[in-house]
């Protein structure tokens, strides 16, 4: 910035953190003197440095790697092969520290069976690390979330499952299950009291309906006390 007489009033420099600000000031002073023959008071030179900001993709990768390093088991690789017509072999590789854990399954080559085989292979690999073996696969389900297909596997002893809190409330109370994503609960199928139209005025129907409503309300409060999840409906 120049003053009205054309002299240098201020010099503003934006640099990276690789060079110390004092060195930048000296470099600017030297350059002005050598190239333009101008002597500038160092107090007129201000230096601002850019922060060492990494791209969001790099930060996400580092966060994922750090979180993965804290896990006991980390997914390594999924290999699908066809040893012969209409048959498929699936190998799942898990890592625990410096140890590779491998599980393999073979079966009929169909879309549904591939998911089942991959889940069973993963369970086999898990059993090699768990202190208590005997992990059994109970079910596999493919769901779509965040524009992706996610496989949820429920196993006896370890795994993830999406189910009705009505069915899981007892296991939640006994701490056999824990809630992983409390902020993502969704309304389940409705529970209805069905009766013939002509009987809606009967006292026994009204009493039973009121009893059902109170029962469901108590059950919902019980679930909320265990999980902290209120009825999403």
RAJODA-V83822 format. One record per backbone hydrogen bond with DSSP energy under -0.5 kcal/mol. CO is the residue of the C=O (numbers start at 1). NH is the residue of the N-H. E is the energy in kcal/mol with one decimal. If there is no record, write none. Layout:
BEGIN
CO_NH_E ; CO_NH_E
END
This chain:
BEGIN
1_9_-3.0 ; 1_10_-1.8 ; 3_6_-1.5 ; 7_3_-2.8 ; 7_9_-0.6 ; 11_46_-3.2 ; 13_15_-0.5 ; 13_48_-3.0 ; 15_50_-2.5 ; 16_19_-1.1 ; 20_24_-2.0 ; 21_25_-2.3 ; 22_26_-2.1 ; 23_27_-2.5 ; 24_28_-2.5 ; 25_29_-2.6 ; 26_30_-2.5 ; 27_31_-2.5 ; 28_32_-2.6 ; 29_33_-2.0 ; 30_34_-2.7 ; 31_35_-2.9 ; 32_36_-1.7 ; 32_37_-0.7 ; 32_38_-2.0 ; 33_37_-0.7 ; 38_40_-0.6 ; 41_44_-2.3 ; 42_45_-1.3 ; 44_11_-2.8 ; 44_46_-0.6 ; 46_13_-2.4 ; 48_15_-2.6 ; 51_53_-2.0 ; 55_59_-2.1 ; 56_60_-2.5 ; 57_61_-2.2 ; 58_62_-2.5 ; 59_63_-2.3 ; 60_64_-2.5 ; 61_65_-2.6 ; 62_66_-2.5 ; 63_67_-2.4 ; 64_68_-2.7 ; 65_69_-1.9 ; 66_70_-0.7 ; 67_70_-0.8 ; 67_71_-0.5 ; 68_71_-1.1 ; 74_95_-3.0 ; 77_93_-3.0 ; 79_91_-2.8 ; 81_83_-0.6 ; 81_89_-3.7 ; 84_87_-1.8 ; 86_109_-1.7 ; 88_107_-2.2 ; 89_81_-2.9 ; 90_105_-2.0 ; 91_79_-2.7 ; 92_94_-0.5 ; 92_103_-2.2 ; 93_76_-3.0 ; 93_77_-1.7 ; 94_101_-3.5 ; 95_74_-2.4 ; 96_99_-2.0 ; 99_96_-2.7 ; 101_94_-3.3 ; 103_92_-2.8 ; 105_90_-3.0 ; 107_88_-2.7 ; 108_110_-1.6 ; 110_114_-2.3 ; 111_115_-1.3 ; 112_116_-1.8 ; 113_117_-3.0 ; 114_118_-2.5 ; 115_119_-2.1 ; 116_120_-2.5 ; 117_121_-2.5 ; 118_122_-2.1 ; 119_123_-2.2 ; 120_124_-2.2 ; 121_125_-2.0 ; 122_126_-2.2 ; 123_127_-2.2 ; 124_128_-0.7 ; 125_128_-0.7 ; 126_129_-1.8 ; 126_130_-2.2 ; 131_133_-0.6 ; 136_156_-3.2 ; 139_154_-2.6 ; 141_143_-0.6 ; 141_152_-3.2 ; 143_150_-3.8 ; 145_148_-1.3 ; 148_145_-2.7 ; 148_150_-0.6 ; 150_143_-3.0 ; 150_152_-0.6 ; 151_153_-0.5 ; 152_141_-2.4 ; 153_155_-0.5 ; 153_160_-2.6 ; 154_138_-3.2 ; 154_139_-1.5 ; 155_157_-1.1 ; 156_136_-0.8 ; 161_163_-0.6 ; 164_167_-0.8 ; 164_168_-1.6 ; 165_169_-1.4 ; 168_172_-2.4 ; 169_173_-2.3 ; 170_174_-1.9 ; 171_176_-2.5 ; 171_177_-1.3 ; 172_175_-1.1 ; 178_180_-0.6 ; 181_184_-1.8 ; 182_185_-0.7 ; 190_192_-0.6 ; 192_194_-0.6 ; 196_199_-1.8 ; 197_200_-1.2 ; 199_202_-1.2 ; 202_206_-2.0 ; 203_207_-2.8 ; 204_208_-2.1 ; 205_209_-2.5 ; 206_210_-2.4 ; 207_211_-2.5 ; 208_212_-2.4 ; 209_213_-2.2 ; 210_214_-2.4 ; 211_215_-2.5 ; 212_216_-2.7 ; 213_217_-2.1 ; 214_218_-2.4 ; 215_219_-2.4 ; 216_220_-2.4 ; 217_221_-2.1 ; 218_222_-2.1 ; 219_223_-2.3 ; 220_224_-2.4 ; 221_225_-2.1 ; 222_226_-1.3 ; 223_227_-3.0 ; 224_228_-2.1 ; 228_230_-0.6
END
